[in-house]
Protein backbone atom coordinates (compact mmCIF):
# COMPACT_ATOMS: atom_id res chain seq x y z
CA UNK A 1 0.00 0.00 0.00
CA UNK A 2 1.43 3.33 -1.07
CA UNK A 3 0.84 5.66 1.89
CA UNK A 4 1.74 8.80 -0.10
CA UNK A 5 -0.87 7.90 -2.70
CA UNK A 6 -3.46 7.23 0.01
CA UNK A 7 -2.73 10.63 1.61
CA UNK A 8 -3.13 12.20 -1.84
CA UNK A 9 -6.43 10.34 -2.23
CA UNK A 10 -7.60 11.70 1.11
CA UNK A 11 -7.00 15.27 -0.10
CA UNK A 12 -9.02 14.88 -3.31
CA UNK A 13 -12.63 16.08 -3.46
CA UNK A 14 -13.81 12.67 -4.69
CA UNK A 15 -11.07 10.69 -2.97
CA UNK A 16 -11.15 8.55 0.14
CA UNK A 17 -13.56 9.64 2.88
CA UNK A 18 -15.01 8.07 5.98
CA UNK A 19 -18.78 8.28 5.90
CA UNK A 20 -21.64 6.87 7.92
CA UNK A 21 -21.82 3.08 7.72
CA UNK A 22 -24.03 2.04 4.82
CA UNK A 23 -25.01 -1.62 5.25
CA UNK A 24 -27.93 -1.22 2.81
CA UNK A 25 -25.57 0.16 0.15
CA UNK A 26 -23.13 -2.63 0.87
CA UNK A 27 -25.87 -5.16 0.15
CA UNK A 28 -26.89 -3.26 -2.99
CA UNK A 29 -23.33 -3.23 -4.34
CA UNK A 30 -22.95 -6.96 -3.60
CA UNK A 31 -26.21 -7.67 -5.44
CA UNK A 32 -25.08 -5.46 -8.34
CA UNK A 33 -21.79 -7.38 -8.48
CA UNK A 34 -23.68 -10.68 -8.76
CA UNK A 35 -25.98 -9.36 -11.49
CA UNK A 36 -23.07 -7.85 -13.41
CA UNK A 37 -21.11 -11.10 -13.06
CA UNK A 38 -23.97 -12.96 -14.74
CA UNK A 39 -23.65 -10.55 -17.68
CA UNK A 40 -19.94 -11.32 -18.05
CA UNK A 41 -20.81 -14.77 -19.34
CA UNK A 42 -23.13 -13.44 -22.06
CA UNK A 43 -21.28 -10.25 -23.06
CA UNK A 44 -19.11 -10.15 -26.16
CA UNK A 45 -16.21 -8.07 -27.39
CA UNK A 46 -15.17 -5.04 -25.37
CA UNK A 47 -18.28 -5.31 -23.17
CA UNK A 48 -17.04 -8.58 -21.67
CA UNK A 49 -13.97 -6.82 -20.24
CA UNK A 50 -15.89 -3.72 -19.18
CA UNK A 51 -18.58 -5.81 -17.49
CA UNK A 52 -15.99 -8.03 -15.80
CA UNK A 53 -14.22 -5.03 -14.30
CA UNK A 54 -17.44 -3.56 -12.91
CA UNK A 55 -18.53 -6.90 -11.46
CA UNK A 56 -15.24 -7.02 -9.54
CA UNK A 57 -15.22 -3.33 -8.64
CA UNK A 58 -18.79 -3.45 -7.30
CA UNK A 59 -17.94 -6.51 -5.21
CA UNK A 60 -14.95 -4.65 -3.76
CA UNK A 61 -16.97 -1.50 -3.21
CA UNK A 62 -19.55 -3.49 -1.20
CA UNK A 63 -16.76 -4.05 1.35
CA UNK A 64 -15.97 -0.32 1.37
CA UNK A 65 -19.62 0.58 1.97
CA UNK A 66 -19.88 -1.90 4.84
CA UNK A 67 -16.97 -0.04 6.47
CA UNK A 68 -18.27 3.42 5.62
CA UNK A 69 -15.43 4.23 3.23
CA UNK A 70 -16.27 6.28 0.16
CA UNK A 71 -13.95 6.64 -2.82
CA UNK A 72 -15.01 7.88 -6.23
CA UNK A 73 -11.51 7.57 -7.69
CA UNK A 74 -10.97 3.97 -8.78
CA UNK A 75 -7.18 4.10 -8.39
CA UNK A 76 -7.67 5.18 -4.78
CA UNK A 77 -10.13 2.38 -4.11
CA UNK A 78 -7.75 -0.20 -5.56
CA UNK A 79 -4.84 1.21 -3.56
CA UNK A 80 -6.74 0.42 -0.34
CA UNK A 81 -7.26 -3.29 -1.08
CA UNK A 82 -4.49 -4.37 1.32
CA UNK A 83 -6.62 -3.11 4.21
CA UNK A 84 -8.87 -6.09 3.60
CA UNK A 85 -6.08 -8.66 3.33
CA UNK A 86 -6.28 -9.14 -0.42
CA UNK A 87 -3.09 -10.82 -1.57
CA UNK A 88 -0.79 -9.43 -4.26
CA UNK A 89 -2.29 -11.75 -6.85
CA UNK A 90 -5.83 -10.42 -6.31
CA UNK A 91 -4.63 -6.81 -6.22
CA UNK A 92 -2.63 -7.27 -9.43
CA UNK A 93 -5.59 -9.01 -11.07
CA UNK A 94 -7.98 -6.11 -10.41
CA UNK A 95 -5.44 -3.42 -11.36
CA UNK A 96 -4.74 -5.21 -14.65
CA UNK A 97 -8.45 -5.70 -15.28
CA UNK A 98 -8.95 -1.96 -14.74
CA UNK A 99 -6.28 -1.20 -17.34
CA UNK A 100 -7.80 -3.74 -19.73
CA UNK A 101 -11.18 -2.08 -19.22
CA UNK A 102 -9.72 1.34 -20.06
CA UNK A 103 -8.03 -0.07 -23.19
CA UNK A 104 -11.26 -1.76 -24.28
CA UNK A 105 -13.57 1.13 -23.48
CA UNK A 106 -11.55 4.06 -24.78
CA UNK A 107 -9.15 2.55 -27.31
CA UNK A 108 -11.24 -0.41 -28.53
CA UNK A 109 -8.48 -2.91 -27.78
CA UNK A 110 -9.41 -6.48 -27.00
CA UNK A 111 -8.05 -8.24 -23.95
CA UNK A 112 -8.03 -11.88 -23.02
CA UNK A 113 -10.32 -12.53 -20.11
CA UNK A 114 -10.45 -15.55 -17.85
CA UNK A 115 -14.05 -15.56 -16.65
CA UNK A 116 -13.19 -17.95 -13.83
CA UNK A 117 -10.79 -15.37 -12.36
CA UNK A 118 -13.56 -12.79 -12.38
CA UNK A 119 -15.93 -15.19 -10.64
CA UNK A 120 -13.21 -16.08 -8.12
CA UNK A 121 -12.53 -12.41 -7.30
CA UNK A 122 -16.23 -11.66 -6.74
CA UNK A 123 -16.45 -14.73 -4.52
CA UNK A 124 -13.39 -13.62 -2.54
CA UNK A 125 -15.01 -10.24 -1.91
CA UNK A 126 -18.23 -11.89 -0.73
CA UNK A 127 -16.23 -14.10 1.65
CA UNK A 128 -14.45 -11.06 3.13
CA UNK A 129 -17.79 -9.29 3.44
CA UNK A 130 -19.46 -12.20 5.20
CA UNK A 131 -16.63 -12.60 7.74
CA UNK A 132 -16.44 -8.91 8.59
CA UNK A 133 -17.71 -8.01 12.05
CA UNK A 134 -18.14 -4.70 13.89
CA UNK A 135 -14.65 -4.93 15.45
CA UNK A 136 -13.10 -5.42 11.99
CA UNK A 137 -15.03 -2.43 10.71
CA UNK A 138 -13.92 -0.17 13.56
CA UNK A 139 -10.27 -1.23 13.21
CA UNK A 140 -10.40 -0.58 9.45
CA UNK A 141 -12.00 2.83 9.96
CA UNK A 142 -9.32 3.73 12.52
CA UNK A 143 -6.56 2.76 10.06
CA UNK A 144 -8.15 4.80 7.29
CA UNK A 145 -8.60 7.80 9.59
CA UNK A 146 -4.92 7.55 10.55
CA UNK A 147 -3.87 7.47 6.90
CA UNK A 148 -6.07 10.25 5.53
CA UNK A 149 -6.80 12.25 8.68
CA UNK A 150 -10.50 13.01 8.18
CA UNK A 151 -13.64 11.99 10.05
N, C-alpha and C positions, 0 to 999 in steps of 0.2 A: 504494500500500500504506500503510495507516494504522498507523504504528509503535506508537502508544499502544494501539491495539486489539490488536495482536500481543503486546505486553508483557502486557496484560490476559489474553489467551488463554494465555500461558505461565504465569500464576499460578493458573489454574483447574485444579481436580482432573482434569477430563476435557478440558482444553485441549491446546495444542500441546506435544508432548514429542518428544525424540529417543530413539529406541529402536534396538535391534539391527536391522540390515538384514534385510528379510524378502522376499527374491526370490520365494519360493514363494507368499506372500500377495499379492504384486504380481501374479503370474500368475493367481491365483485371482480377484482383483478384476477384472482385465482380462477374464477368461472370463465372470464374472458380468455385467459391463457388456454384453458381446456378447449373452448370453442374454436379458438384460432388454431390450436394444434390439429384439430380435426380437419381444418381447411388446408393444412400443409400437405396432407395426403392426396388431395384432389386438385390442388393448384398446379399450374404449369408455368414454364418459363421463369421470367424474373419474379413473378408473384410467389413462386414457391419459396424463394430465398427471403423475400420481404415478409411473407407470412410467418416463416420459421423464426425470423428474428423477433417479430412482435409476440409470438407465442412465448418465447423464452423471456423476453423483456417484461411482459406482463406478469409472468410467473415470479420473476425476481421482484418486481415492483409490489406484488402482493405482500412480500416479506417486509419491504420498506413501510408500507401502509400499516401493517400490524404493529410496527415499532414507532409509528408517528414520525417517519422521516420522509420529507418531500424533496424531490430533485427533478427538475424539468430539463436538466442537461444530461443527456445519456452518458457521456464520458464520465461525468461525476458519479452517476449511479453505478456504473461498472467499476469505477475506482474503489468503491466502498464494499465490494463483494467479500473481501477478506474478513470483514466484521462478522460475517455469518459462516465462517469456516469453509468457504468454497476452496477447493484445492486449485493449484496452478493450472491444471488441465481444464477444469470447468471455466475458470476465468479466461484463459486463452481462447477456449472454444467460443464464448460469447463475444469477446472482443473481435475475433476473426469474423464471426457471423455478422457483427455490426458493420465491419468493413465490406464484407461481401454484399450486404444489403445496400450500402451506399453505392457500390459499384453497379449493382443491378438496377437500382432505382434511378440513379442520376446519369449513369454512363452506359446503361443497357448492356452491361457485361454479364455473361452467365458464369455461375459458380457451381461447383459440384457440391451437392448437399447430401449428407447422410441423415435421413429422416430419423433413424434410430437414435442418433446423438441428440437430436432436438427433443424427442420424446423422453430420453433419459434426463436431460437437463430440466425439463418441466417437472418431471417426477422428483428429481433431487430438491427442487424448490418446494414442492408440496410436502416433502418429508421434513425439511427444515421448518416449514411453517407449522406443521402439526406437532412438532416436538417443542416449539417455542412456548415458554411459560412467562408469567409476569416478571419473575426475577431476571430472566434472559433479556426481556424487553427493557427493563430499567437499567441493566448493566450496559446494554447497547446504546441506549440514549445518553447515558453518562459519558461513554467513550466519544460519541459524536459531539456532544457539547464541549468536551475537552479539546477536540480537534478543531472545531469551527468557532466555538466561543459564543454561540447565540442560544436563546431559550426557545 
